[in-house]
Amino acid sequence: MAKALELNPDTLAVVPSVPQAAQVKSSPTEESRRGKTVAKVEREPLQVRWPTEDVKAVKLAAIQMDFPTVSDFMLACFHAYMKSKKA
């Protein structure tokens, strides 16, 4: 069994180092899925009301297609839809 640690001012003064495996790597600016650098774009929130089944399907599709967020997936779908309408 682990030994109890006595708390005193000396114990609290020493800051334990964070193991490298527990550190979060900082990511560069937003990158598209193909690795191209994308300029930071101002984003505006959008709220939608969808049936539960559709919400689950969108979340699963975003994960399976390796999009960083559901918003990025939905934006890509919107752009693809708009391109198909122009043709």
N, C-alpha and C positions, 0 to 999 in steps of 0.2 A: 504494500500500500504506500502511496505517496506521502512524503513527510509534509506536515503543515508548515506554511511559510509565515513567519512572524512579520507583521507589518510595522515598520518604523520609518522615520524620515529618510534614513539612508536607503531603504528598500525602494521607496517611492521616488527618490532622486535619480536613480539609475533607470534609463529608458532602455528596455530590451530591444535588440535589433529584430527587424522583421525578416523572416526567412525569405530567400529569393523566390521560392516557389509560391509564396503567398503574396508577392508583390504584383500589382496590376501594371501591365506594360501599357505605356501611353501610345495611342494610335495616332498616325499622321492625320492630316486633314481628310475630310471625307473622300473616299475613293469609290469608284464604281466597281461593279463585279468584275470587270475586265482589267482592272488595275490602272486605269487612266485617272489622273488627278482631276478632281472636279472642284470648281470654285465654290466657296461656301455661299450657300443661297439662304436668304432670309425665308423662314418658314412660318406659315400661318396655320393654326389648328383648324381641323375640319371634323365635325361630328356627324356620324351617320347612324341610322337606326336600321339594323338588319336582323333577319331571323337568326336564331342561335346556330342553326346548322350551317348557314353561310359564313358566319363569323368563324366558327371552328375550321371550316374548309379553307378560308383565306389564311388563317394563322398557320395551318399545316402546310399549305402550299408555300408560304413565305419561308418556313423553316426548311422544307425539302429542297427548295430552289436556292438556298443559302443566301437569302437577302438579310441584311443586318437588322432591318425593322419591317414591320407590316406596312408602315407608311411608304417605305421605299418600294416594296412589292406592288402596292396599289398604284403608286405613281407610274411605275414601269408599265403596268397593265393599262392605265389610262393613255399613256403615250402610244402604246401599241395599238390600242383601239382607235385613237385619232388618226394614226398613220393608215390604218386599214380603211377608214372612211374616206380618205383623200384619194385613194387609188380607184 
